[in-house]
Amino acid sequence: MTITYIIVHLLKVRKSCSIMSILAIVMQTWILISTIVGNGYISEAFELLLSISYTFLLFDYYNKQFVLLLKLLMVHAELCVHINLLTLLIAPDGFLSRSNSAYGMTQEWFLGADAYFIMWISPALMIAWIYAYVFYNNKRAIIISLASIITEIIRGSGTGIVAISIFFIVMLLPIIKNYLTPFRSSCIGVIIFLYIIIFRKSKILVPILDLLGKDWTFTGRLTIWDSAIKSIIENPILGYGVLTNDNMVNYLGRSLNGIWIGATHCHCHFLQIAFQGGLVAFILMGIIIGIDVYKCSKLWPNKIAKIAGISIAIYMIMGITEVLSFSVTYMIFPLVNLVCDWRINSEIYTERKTGNKAI
């Protein structure tokens, strides 16, 4: 209902979609086509298309009301993070559970299993600190930051702890923050992806893996990555679409030791995109990231560009070991695009009004 309303509204006012939204919709449509051709999980692929399209189009809907949207997003972020922390404090061993075909009975809280906390926390931190910059009010951002840190300390995943640590190390150390331009940050993300996924040079990361309680195989991910890369090479253009857990296991879970039923996804967002939609979807994902990096670079060294740049880099690093195909994590891209446009337009307005070049 909501996506229908937004599309009708955009057509009614003749408001064009951003290039970011068009790319995201084309990417998910291509994955849907791949799913149909491969006789995959069509309903799930269609649901992903709707949810991700809605996320991007929502920002087009609010493109002239960025301040209002930011207020709404801040409330949403606070509700998600604080309610989840409350359920975690009330029931440390699990607020609820459900049966999962791959993992059996699960331990979950308001935001689901602990591995999914960071999917909300990461964009929440970005929203909170952009809010602090726009409204000159750090209090709410500090509170949500503390709640995020406490959440990850109590029940955090390895990916979540790494993401939180990187965010605050960069934010609190001006030397690093000023050096990590959006382009450099994205390059670091690409290098880490190639270093770990393609070239498998993980020995240097052993101390970090030991600290996080992980083994050098990244908890079995190496075998899954090998199977995913092999499958992608065999069908590089169209991919395989969205598959059920059982079908994913047939591609990713087979090894010399038998079949691992937990291999229900690629455990790497970028491999997952390429697996589902081939190189076409992979390239479109790269262009989406590239647009945000370009927009941030135009604003550099503005504080908003620094926060946005850090968020993109964290997304890329998280995507190396986790699948981030959730509307809440994809929200980072249209948010960066919109906040950069808002800031650039604000500078142009100030320049025209005062007759001076904005700083």
Secondary structure as UniProt FT lines:
FT   HELIX           2..12
FT   TURN            13..14
FT   HELIX           19..37
FT   TURN            38..39
FT   HELIX           42..61
FT   TURN            62..64
FT   HELIX           66..90
FT   TURN            92..93
FT   STRAND          99..100
FT   TURN            101..103
FT   STRAND          104..105
FT   STRAND          108..109
FT   TURN            110..111
FT   HELIX           114..116
FT   HELIX           117..135
FT   HELIX           139..155
FT   HELIX           158..172
FT   HELIX           174..179
FT   HELIX           182..193
FT   HELIX           194..198
FT   HELIX           203..205
FT   HELIX           206..211
FT   TURN            212..213
FT   TURN            216..220
FT   HELIX           221..234
FT   TURN            236..238
FT   HELIX           245..252
FT   STRAND          254..255
FT   TURN            256..257
FT   STRAND          258..259
FT   TURN            261..262
FT   HELIX           269..299
FT   TURN            300..301
FT   HELIX           303..321
FT   HELIX           327..330
FT   HELIX           332..354
//
